[in-house]
Amino acid sequence: MASVAHEYRTDRLGVTEHDSANETMPYVRLDRAIQLAANLHSGQYRDGSNPLPYVTHPMEVVSHLRHRGEVTDEDLLVAAALHDVVEEADYSLSKIADEFGDRVADLVNELTRTEPSKTEVEGMSKEEIWQLRAAMLLEDIGRMSRDAQQIKLADRLANLYDSKRTKLGDKLTRYYGQTYLMLHTVRREVNPQLWDAIKAALPDQ
């Protein structure tokens, strides 16, 4: 975690005290990551009617990870804020590494979805392409480190809440099914709070 300079003050008796405002270390790098994500996702929007700016999604993921998942590791929170910037904004991993360190870049890389090539999807129906992409996603998740899987759980929780507004009928049922498969792929002990929250948001099978 990045170090932050402590501020001190001297009271009327000449006693130097630690500034209480800094008793909890602020997430300075996270603040920079949020500003970068807002810039990179500018002009992008979420799905649905009257959609919110896209940046609200990574912010929701950060919030779920920190407050529901009880994750305090700043590298994970920074990666959560930036988890879509490669996939959605074509930002480079090398720039992320330069600005936030190799660990954050590695996490974002793990979280960036593998897509099938044009050759792989040639001649496929939309349903077949969806099934291929879903299978590739689950393979990606299965290979992720525990840290990346925690972020992915927070991401899926945010998307699951959104799906109830933006998906209907078979699309919503299919998304629920994919989410159940994800819970089979990620062990509950990775982050019990997030895992349980996802399961609670799903309809009974």
N, C-alpha and C positions, 0 to 999 in steps of 0.2 A: 504494500500500500504506500502511496506517495506520502512523504513527510510534509508537514505543514508547520510553518514557523509559529511558535507560541508567542502570545502577546502578554506582556506584564504591565502592571501599573503600580505606582507607589501611593499609598494612602497618606493621610495627614500625619501619621506617626512615623512615616519613613519606612514602613514595612512593605516590601515588594510582594505582590500577590499575583497569582495566575488569573488571567481574565476568564471569568466564568463562561463567557460566550464561546470559549474554545475548549471547554471541558470535554465536549464530544467533537471528535475530529471531523471537520467538514469534508465532504467528498469532492475535492477540488477537480480531480480528473473526470469524475462523473459529470460535473457541471459542464466541463468543456465538451464531453462526449454528447451530452444532450443538445448543446448549442450546435455542434456539428451535424447531428442527426436532423435537427430542425432545418438547417440550411440544405442538406442533401435531399431531404424528402419534400422540400418546398414545391408546391404545385401538384403534389400527389394526394390522393384521397382514398379513404376506405370504401368498402362496398356499401350498397344499400341506398335508400332514399335520403336526401339531405345529409350526405356523408360528411364525417369529420375529416380534418386534415390527417394524412397518413401518420404523421409524427405522434399522434395520440396513441397509436398502437405500441410502438416501442416504449413509450412512457408507461403504459399500462403493464407491459411485461416487466419493466423495472420495478414498478410498485408491487406487483404480485410476488416477484422474487424476493424483494426486501421485506415486505410486511407479512405476507402469508407464508412464504417459504423461509423467512427468518435468515436470509443470506446477507451477510455484512461484508463479504470479500469484495473490495472495490473493483478488482479486475472482472469479476463475474457481472457486477452491475453495469460496468462500462460496456462489456460485450453485449449485454442485454439491450442497452440503448442503441448499439450499433449493429445489431444482429441482421438487419435487412439492408444495410447500405451497399454491400457488394451485389446482392441479388436484385435490388430494386433501384439503386442509384449508380451502379457501375463504378463504385469507389474501390480503389485497389487495396489489397491486403498489405502491400509494402508501405503505403501511406499510414494505415492503421498502426502497423508495427513501429514506424518512426514516431508517431504522435503519442501512442499509448502503450507500447511495449509488445514484445513477441508473444507473450501469453495471451493478451487480448486478441491479437491478430489470429493466433491459432484457434481460439474459441470461436471467433467469427467465421473462420474457415470451416470449422466443424459444423457450424449452424447454417452455412450456405448450402442450399439444396442442390443435389446433383440432378441434372436434367437429361433426358434421353436425347440422342443426336437425331438429326433429320433422317438419317439412314435407318435408325432403329424404329422410328414411328411411320416410316413410309408405308402406305397402304393400310394403315390401321384406322379403325373407326374412333370416334371421340371417346366412346366407352372403353375401348381397348387401350387408348392412350392414357386415360385416367387411371386404369388399373396398373399400367406399367409405371406411371409416375408415383402412384401410391406405394407400390412394392419397392421402388427405389428409395422413397422417403423412409420407409421402415428399415431398410438396410442401412441407410445413413444413420438413423437414430441408434440402431443396434451397435454401430461401430463407435459412437460418440463416447468421450470420456464422461466420468460422473459429473464433472463441472458443467460440461456442455449439455448433458441431459437435464440438469436442474433448470437451466435457462430454457430448454425446449419444453419442459413441463409448464413453465410460466407462460411461454408463448402459446402453447396449445390451450391453456386455460383462458387466456384472453381471446383467442380465436373461437373457442367453443361458445363463450358468451355472445360474441358477435354473430356466430352462425345461426343462433336462434332468432335473430332479427333479419338476417340477409339470405338465408337458405330456406327453401320450402320443399315439402314432399320428399321425393326420392333423393334429392341432393342432400337434404338434411339427414335423412336416414343413413345414407352412404357415409357422410362425414362422422356421424356417431359410430358407425361400424369401424371406420379407420381409427378413431380415437380409442375404442376398446382394444384394437390390435396394438396400438401404441402403449397402452397400459400393460399389455402382456410382454412387450419388448423391454420396457423400462421397469426395473425392480422398484417396489414401493420404498425400500430403504434409501434410495437415491435422495428422495425428499418426501417424507410421509405426508407433510402438510399439503404440498402441491398435488401429489398423487391422489390423496383423498378428496381434495377439492374438485379435481377433474371427475373422479368417479361419482361424486355427489351430484354433479351437474348433468350427468348422463341419465337417460331413461333406463329403467330396469330392463334387462334382457330377458 
